[in-house]
Amino acid sequence: MASMRLVFMGTPEIAVPSLSALIEGGYEIACVYSQPPRPSGRGHRVTPTPVHRFSEERGIPVLTPDNFKSPDAVSDFAEFNADLVVVMAYGLILPKEVLQAPRLGCINIHVSLLPRWRGAAPIQRAIMAGDDETGVTIMQMDEGLDTGPILRQDRVRIVQETTAESLHDELAQVGALSACGALTDLQSGSIKPVAQAAEEATYATKITRNEGFLDWHQSAIDVERRIRALNPWPGTWFERDGERIRILSAEAAEGNGNAGTILNQSAVIACGEGAIRPLVMQRPGKSATDTEAFLRGYDLPVGTILQSSQGGGK
């Protein structure tokens, strides 16, 4: 079967395994598009994206336009004469001229079971919502936000131990396998696109840093899910005496009380319904430790009330 000429568009680490799998699968990668290098880290050094670095290391040309609004950006793309564009977490809107230019159009690797969790943060929102499963959808792109017909879906379980980090890594690998499978089926003509049920759509809005500030008025189940969903970024925390205390892992626990109250010497915290027991905690500038070790160096007396809004605890 003849190889297809592809253009790959992606930006963060989650997209690297899919690009790697396409290269290993023998597909011709004419060019890679990624978001422009931007300042990052404490030194604010201008740094290429993970997809950009991976591509350059393999000698694949990389383009980093700010957008596709200029005629030059569109004409530069058209010159690659791609059979197909494969997109994963690129982060730029593709105009109709780009979507329609390749012989087979553009497909997107989206890390949810569309139409559930269209949008920017499907991994975190699925965990927060208590979904039992998520997965990868390969879809034919149109001008909407994750609205195109579905070509293939692969499912992944969400279990009690699942964090955003662990689910990210699993879906990165599943996405690579799913993309290669979809391309094989596209070449053989065996794929039958299925329209999304628009009435079933939900939207995964972008995660903001302030969502990590824990609200003890939520139920213990919701607080524990949030801790897993926002690990590692932005993390979850409470504030006390001017310090931001991070909770990296927790479990539901027995106990009731006013929301935010420390209920016992193991730092079990009352929530709006039920309570949670922090398992791993961290002070600013310190290493994360299990809660027993944390409490040997940090006093959280029984009866302390942790606030659910910024300003510290009592």
NULUMDO-473361 format. One record per residue (C-alpha): residue in one letter; residue number from 0; x, y, z. Coordinates in Angstrom, 3 decimals. Example, Ala and Ser with C-alpha at 12.3 -4.5 7.8 and 13.67 -1.06 7.14 Angstrom:
// residues 2
REC   residuo   num       east      north         up
REC         A     0     12.300     -4.500      7.800
REC         S     1     13.670     -1.060      7.140
//
This chain:
// residues 314
REC   residuo   num       east      north         up
REC         M     0      0.000      0.000      0.000
REC         A     1      1.458      3.341     -1.053
REC         S     2      2.487      5.708      1.700
REC         M     3      0.606      8.943      2.233
REC         R     4      2.265     12.331      2.289
REC         L     5      1.378     13.930      5.610
REC         V     6      1.624     17.245      7.386
REC         F     7      1.555     16.914     11.183
REC         M     8      0.340     19.719     13.438
REC         G     9      0.912     19.535     17.180
REC         T    10      2.463     21.400     20.080
REC         P    11      2.732     19.735     23.542
REC         E    12      4.326     16.526     24.777
REC         I    13      1.111     14.511     24.402
REC         A    14      1.383     14.839     20.599
REC         V    15      4.952     13.514     20.322
REC         P    16      4.092      9.766     20.474
REC         S    17      1.616     10.150     17.599
REC         L    18      4.175     11.904     15.405
REC         S    19      6.768      9.287     16.325
REC         A    20      4.372      6.449     15.456
REC         L    21      3.608      7.962     12.060
REC         I    22      7.327      8.244     11.319
REC         E    23      7.888      4.645     12.432
REC         G    24      4.924      3.587     10.303
REC         G    25      6.735      4.727      7.175
REC         Y    26      4.555      7.722      6.399
REC         E    27      6.208     10.645      4.647
REC         I    28      6.089     13.686      6.931
REC         A    29      6.446     16.620      4.548
REC         C    30      6.419     19.197      7.334
REC         V    31      5.464     19.722     10.951
REC         Y    32      3.559     22.746     12.224
REC         S    33      3.858     23.756     15.872
REC         Q    34      3.163     26.851     17.928
REC         P    35      5.940     29.464     17.976
REC         P    36      8.731     29.191     20.571
REC         R    37      7.855     31.140     23.709
REC         P    38      9.572     32.114     26.974
REC         S    39      9.329     29.404     29.638
REC         G    40     10.832     28.399     32.951
REC         R    41     12.392     30.605     35.610
REC         G    42     14.873     32.084     33.167
REC         H    43     12.122     32.870     30.634
REC         R    44     14.262     31.424     27.876
REC         V    45     12.579     31.221     24.493
REC         T    46     12.001     27.498     24.036
REC         P    47     10.662     25.470     21.097
REC         T    48      7.643     23.268     21.824
REC         P    49      8.119     19.522     22.475
REC         V    50      6.810     18.666     18.993
REC         H    51      9.113     21.283     17.453
REC         R    52     12.197     19.877     19.234
REC         F    53     11.315     16.271     18.380
REC         S    54     10.851     17.151     14.694
REC         E    55     14.090     19.086     14.383
REC         E    56     16.020     16.232     15.982
REC         R    57     14.744     14.026     13.166
REC         G    58     15.471     16.493     10.398
REC         I    59     11.828     17.284      9.642
REC         P    60     11.155     20.884      8.588
REC         V    61      9.082     22.862     11.104
REC         L    62      6.896     25.914     10.527
REC         T    63      5.609     28.023     13.432
REC         P    64      3.147     30.645     12.115
REC         D    65      1.276     32.771     14.641
REC         N    66     -1.918     31.989     12.721
REC         F    67     -3.255     31.251      9.232
REC         K    68     -4.827     34.649      8.622
REC         S    69     -2.291     35.773      6.035
REC         P    70     -2.393     34.572      2.408
REC         D    71      1.302     33.672      2.684
REC         A    72      0.668     31.246      5.555
REC         V    73     -2.056     29.506      3.555
REC         S    74     -0.003     29.377      0.347
REC         D    75      3.044     28.047      2.233
REC         F    76      0.863     25.223      3.539
REC         A    77     -0.626     24.443      0.127
REC         E    78      2.841     23.978     -1.387
REC         F    79      3.359     20.805      0.647
REC         N    80      0.691     19.021     -1.436
REC         A    81     -0.279     16.842      1.511
REC         D    82     -2.608     13.892      1.112
REC         L    83     -3.707     14.326      4.731
REC         V    84     -3.100     16.561      7.738
REC         V    85     -2.926     14.937     11.188
REC         V    86     -3.587     17.320     14.085
REC         M    87     -3.141     16.737     17.810
REC         A    88     -3.297     19.530     20.389
REC         Y    89     -1.979     22.110     17.921
REC         G    90     -3.758     25.074     19.477
REC         L    91     -4.453     27.153     16.364
REC         I    92     -7.689     27.417     14.384
REC         L    93     -7.421     26.102     10.827
REC         P    94     -9.369     28.082      8.207
REC         K    95    -11.472     26.444      5.505
REC         E    96     -8.674     26.915      2.941
REC         V    97     -6.361     24.708      5.027
REC         L    98     -9.015     22.168      6.006
REC         Q    99     -9.977     21.574      2.386
REC         A   100     -6.540     21.675      0.747
REC         P   101     -5.312     18.095      1.422
REC         R   102     -6.706     15.308     -0.760
REC         L   103     -8.151     13.518      2.294
REC         G   104     -8.719     16.599      4.425
REC         C   105     -7.580     16.967      8.037
REC         I   106     -8.066     14.576     10.934
REC         N   107     -7.768     15.366     14.623
REC         I   108     -6.601     13.122     17.479
REC         H   109     -8.773     14.250     20.402
REC         V   110     -8.378     12.792     23.897
REC         S   111    -12.013     12.213     24.806
REC         L   112    -14.943     10.155     23.585
REC         L   113    -16.586     12.819     21.467
REC         P   114    -19.048     14.448     21.608
REC         R   115    -18.286     14.357     25.340
REC         W   116    -15.643     16.882     26.381
REC         R   117    -15.110     18.939     23.295
REC         G   118    -12.589     21.697     23.935
REC         A   119     -9.371     22.482     25.736
REC         A   120     -9.167     20.318     28.885
REC         P   121    -10.882     16.965     28.282
REC         I   122     -8.510     14.964     30.504
REC         Q   123     -9.028     17.067     33.624
REC         R   124    -12.761     17.558     33.125
REC         A   125    -13.389     13.828     32.691
REC         I   126    -11.707     13.089     36.032
REC         M   127    -13.470     15.968     37.807
REC         A   128    -16.843     14.766     36.550
REC         G   129    -16.263     11.241     37.833
REC         D   130    -16.405      9.631     34.385
REC         D   131    -15.738      5.888     34.400
REC         E   132    -14.013      6.035     31.024
REC         T   133    -12.594      8.314     28.418
REC         G   134    -10.498      7.601     25.348
REC         V   135     -9.269      8.851     22.004
REC         T   136    -11.415      9.987     19.097
REC         I   137    -10.071     10.295     15.576
REC         M   138    -12.333     12.746     13.801
REC         Q   139    -12.561     14.416     10.412
REC         M   140    -12.053     18.115     11.045
REC         D   141    -14.549     20.764     10.035
REC         E   142    -14.832     24.434     10.934
REC         G   143    -16.450     23.769     14.325
REC         L   144    -14.826     23.050     17.694
REC         D   145    -14.340     19.257     17.728
REC         T   146    -17.622     18.824     15.836
REC         G   147    -16.574     16.753     12.817
REC         P   148    -17.613     13.161     12.051
REC         I   149    -15.995     10.355     14.047
REC         L   150    -13.657      7.960     12.237
REC         R   151    -12.515      5.833     15.169
REC         Q   152    -12.700      5.656     18.971
REC         D   153    -10.584      3.750     21.494
REC         R   154    -11.648      3.581     25.144
REC         V   155     -9.633      3.912     28.353
REC         R   156    -10.849      3.257     31.903
REC         I   157    -10.656      5.937     34.596
REC         V   158    -10.021      4.306     37.973
REC         Q   159     -9.676      5.563     41.539
REC         E   160     -5.914      6.064     41.159
REC         T   161     -6.133      7.959     37.850
REC         T   162     -4.559     11.421     37.837
REC         A   163     -4.349     13.929     35.013
REC         E   164     -0.678     13.007     34.639
REC         S   165     -1.224      9.254     34.419
REC         L   166     -4.198      9.654     32.067
REC         H   167     -2.237     12.075     29.877
REC         D   168      0.549      9.530     29.466
REC         E   169     -1.839      6.664     28.725
REC         L   170     -3.851      8.640     26.193
REC         A   171     -0.668      9.802     24.465
REC         Q   172      0.169      6.163     23.708
REC         V   173     -3.395      5.194     22.812
REC         G   174     -3.602      8.207     20.514
REC         A   175     -0.529      7.064     18.602
REC         L   176     -1.962      3.576     18.034
REC         S   177     -5.392      4.954     17.173
REC         A   178     -3.995      7.414     14.627
REC         C   179     -1.994      4.730     12.838
REC         G   180     -5.015      2.433     12.788
REC         A   181     -7.196      5.176     11.347
REC         L   182     -4.690      5.942      8.598
REC         T   183     -4.518      2.272      7.622
REC         D   184     -8.310      2.162      7.386
REC         L   185     -8.413      5.428      5.427
REC         Q   186     -6.003      3.998      2.879
REC         S   187     -8.042      0.830      2.512
REC         G   188    -11.310      2.743      2.301
REC         S   189    -12.832      0.781      5.182
REC         I   190    -13.638      3.762      7.432
REC         K   191    -17.222      4.979      7.564
REC         P   192    -17.509      8.417      9.209
REC         V   193    -20.218      8.702     11.861
REC         A   194    -21.790     12.065     12.651
REC         Q   195    -21.587     13.219     16.265
REC         A   196    -24.752     13.452     18.321
REC         A   197    -24.640     17.198     18.922
REC         E   198    -27.299     17.027     21.640
REC         E   199    -24.937     14.894     23.752
REC         A   200    -22.023     17.341     23.587
REC         T   201    -20.296     18.617     26.706
REC         Y   202    -17.498     21.175     26.820
REC         A   203    -14.148     20.964     28.579
REC         T   204    -13.323     24.568     29.365
REC         K   205     -9.697     25.565     29.831
REC         I   206     -8.205     24.966     33.287
REC         T   207     -7.336     28.125     35.213
REC         R   208     -4.748     28.317     37.964
REC         N   209     -7.303     29.434     40.572
REC         E   210     -9.212     26.171     40.191
REC         G   211     -6.491     24.591     42.305
REC         F   212     -7.612     26.507     45.411
REC         L   213     -9.656     23.860     47.227
REC         D   214    -13.239     24.603     48.176
REC         W   215    -14.049     22.618     51.315
REC         H   216    -17.760     23.255     50.822
REC         Q   217    -17.689     20.745     47.977
REC         S   218    -18.298     17.091     48.779
REC         A   219    -15.320     14.926     49.719
REC         I   220    -15.813     13.003     46.472
REC         D   221    -15.557     16.194     44.415
REC         V   222    -12.541     17.477     46.364
REC         E   223    -10.685     14.181     45.922
REC         R   224    -11.456     14.130     42.191
REC         R   225    -10.225     17.704     41.839
REC         I   226     -6.940     16.800     43.533
REC         R   227     -6.391     14.018     40.997
REC         A   228     -7.628     16.051     38.041
REC         L   229     -5.287     18.992     38.689
REC         N   230     -2.179     16.905     39.354
REC         P   231      0.405     18.023     38.274
REC         W   232     -0.874     21.420     37.021
REC         P   233     -1.887     23.730     38.556
REC         G   234     -1.905     21.499     41.623
REC         T   235     -4.335     21.857     44.516
REC         W   236     -3.823     23.722     47.771
REC         F   237     -5.138     25.599     50.763
REC         E   238     -3.637     28.718     52.301
REC         R   239     -2.713     29.140     55.952
REC         D   240     -0.588     31.773     57.676
REC         G   241      0.472     33.177     54.328
REC         E   242      1.680     29.819     52.992
REC         R   243      0.240     27.817     50.155
REC         I   244      0.056     24.193     51.312
REC         R   245     -0.274     21.740     48.453
REC         I   246     -2.202     18.478     48.659
REC         L   247     -0.886     16.126     45.998
REC         S   248     -2.893     13.039     46.916
REC         A   249     -5.866     12.302     49.175
REC         E   250     -8.584      9.783     49.879
REC         A   251    -12.140      9.917     51.198
REC         A   252    -12.337      9.433     54.972
REC         E   253    -14.936      9.068     57.683
REC         G   254    -15.883     12.211     59.551
REC         N   255    -18.175     15.197     59.522
REC         G   256    -17.897     18.790     60.625
REC         N   257    -17.971     22.358     59.441
REC         A   258    -16.362     22.613     56.000
REC         G   259    -12.597     23.022     56.247
REC         T   260    -12.260     21.835     59.861
REC         I   261     -9.287     19.644     60.841
REC         L   262    -11.022     16.685     62.486
REC         N   263     -8.157     14.649     63.955
REC         Q   264     -4.382     14.380     64.334
REC         S   265     -4.092     12.740     60.909
REC         A   266     -5.264     16.012     59.319
REC         V   267     -8.571     14.616     58.093
REC         I   268    -10.485     17.626     56.711
REC         A   269    -14.257     18.028     56.812
REC         C   270    -15.907     18.823     53.499
REC         G   271    -19.420     19.929     52.602
REC         E   272    -20.301     16.245     52.629
REC         G   273    -17.910     13.729     54.200
REC         A   274    -14.185     14.301     54.692
REC         I   275    -10.847     13.687     53.030
REC         R   276     -7.523     12.463     54.372
REC         P   277     -4.503     14.072     52.676
REC         L   278     -1.908     11.438     51.762
REC         V   279      0.881     13.584     50.281
REC         M   280      1.453     17.262     51.177
REC         Q   281      4.015     19.942     50.438
REC         R   282      5.056     23.322     51.826
REC         P   283      6.528     26.031     49.581
REC         G   284     10.174     25.326     48.791
REC         K   285     10.048     21.901     50.453
REC         S   286      9.855     18.366     49.106
REC         A   287      6.516     16.596     48.973
REC         T   288      6.146     14.027     51.773
REC         D   289      3.525     11.668     53.114
REC         T   290      1.191     13.402     55.528
REC         E   291      2.563     11.702     58.629
REC         A   292      6.038     13.082     57.895
REC         F   293      4.587     16.439     56.867
REC         L   294      2.808     16.851     60.207
REC         R   295      6.026     16.235     62.146
REC         G   296      7.271     19.550     60.777
REC         Y   297      4.014     21.466     60.418
REC         D   298      1.372     21.937     63.103
REC         L   299     -2.267     21.550     62.055
REC         P   300     -4.143     21.432     65.361
REC         V   301     -7.485     19.662     65.619
REC         G   302    -10.251     22.251     65.244
REC         T   303     -8.297     24.473     62.823
REC         I   304    -10.606     25.808     60.124
REC         L   305     -9.127     26.078     56.643
REC         Q   306    -10.695     28.770     54.519
REC         S   307    -12.261     28.012     51.160
REC         S   308    -11.141     31.307     49.669
REC         Q   309     -7.767     32.972     49.486
REC         G   310     -6.612     34.599     52.696
REC         G   311     -5.300     31.729     54.786
REC         G   312     -6.634     29.680     57.670
REC         K   313     -7.191     30.364     61.303
//
